[in-house]
């Protein structure tokens, strides 16, 4: 079924494809490559691997994942969010651990695609995703302090790294810092209008590399860029063992979860830009296959990237050929400009990533959450962001979702109870006797009826004073459980024993079924149930 969907989408996508459309794809592909080149190098280095690994990832992902994608516009490659996982993974398990975890994550994504789990991401609340993104941005920014300043740190988490700056002997490199700071300033002041023609990150890196070469600055550089996409350090299948697989299960789940979330969110956002819906399950299969094959070449895990994808759309890209062309341009750059790229200062790449981290934050969404004083959304955002920084990305998503579920349950479980005496002056119906309704109260209930809300119900009714008749208007009660029904029955029996007549109106069918199953209607006979409150008034008047 997925194969059929993919083939049909290709037929639709390339229907009427001609030289004019290819020209647009070519220009868009070159533009995307210009954006992707500095990011690929930077993400490769910041992940704990190499700049070459970042380039290889972008090339293979563009060719394979882009070609098999669930939409015409997705551009995949190494991303900042993924580096947040990989940097700690490299320090714990080495680069082979990254390759194995990536392969396993690819298999998980492949399974998720075949099981049609692409719709799962739609259940994540917006503040959780926003907090998750901001947490990743913090991790990326702090992860660049070493390359930006020449300082050193130890530790797996951001908190541990920050602490180590105050405990280890440090050697601040002013030259390195000034290069990185200059890149940051340049990228912020670079005109946005020019970005669509030549990205500021690429210009900043070119200028920084040229200045370093001309003035012979003593600062760490990227290092050798091989002229091949099959790197020396790549997945070694002989390193696969049950012990390795067992120890890397959770990292693989983290990579797969992030790949799923980031790729589908990118597809949803870009789909609105291009007015084309992403086939989420086909996309997961593409991401799965890509992440199983990329480590064989020596690359790191990839996901769809919103920055590159949006550039592809804004540049006039027509089909998935944009992704393939961007890979071809990156491959040519790797072969032809490898010597020059090897001299790029690491601090320049750090500057690019710090600006990228800043721009990753969904500032409009954050402003909306805080300006509107949405308490639940604020806590969702802050808790998820903090969990992302303190723990790991998978734990952050789980914590954010659990908190959201708890808050949702608390909100929907809040029963609203309003007690109103019958206003006899407003009763003009011929079948109603106002005198017999003087001591009648109507209890309007809205919300779920369960054990935890019955105390609130009793409190409201007791505060209303003494009545001869109480009518429970239950139109707003959509669900009830056995505990709630039993508690209501016990309370009603107590009132009946005191000589108070009980009536029920507007009872939802599902709630009525639960009342029957719980034996409620055996105790309170059928003549106590009415379709509307007016019918209860008529019944009491005729007694």
Buried (B, 14 or more C-beta within 10 A) or exposed (E): EBEEEBEEBBEEBBEEEEEEBBEBBBBBBBBBBBBBBBBBBBBBBBBBBBBBBBBBBBBBBBBBBBBBBBBBBBBBBBBBBBBBBBBBBBEEBBBBBBBBBBBBBBBBBBBBBBEEBBEBBEEBBBBBBBBBBBBBBBBBBBBBBBBBBBBBBEBEBBEEBEBBBEEEEEEEBEBBBEBBBBBBEBBEEBEEEEBEEBBBBBBBBBBBBEBBEEEEBEBEBBBEBBEBBEBEBBBEEEEBEEEBBEBBEEBBBBBBBBBBBBBBBBBBBBBEBBEBEBBBBBBBBBBBBBBBBBBBBBBBBBBBBBBBBBBBBBBBBBBBBBBBBBBBBBBEBBEEEBEBBBBBBBBBBBBBBBBBBBBBBBEEBBEBBEEEEBEBBBBBBBBBBBBBBBBBBBBBBBBBBEBBEEBEEEEEEEBEBEBEBBEBEEBEEEEBBBEBBEBBBBBBBBBBBBBBBBEBBBEBBEEBEEBBBBBBBBBBBBBBBEBBBBBBBEBBEEBBEEEBBBBBBBBBEEBBEBBEEBEBBEEBEEEBBBEEBBBBBBBBBEE
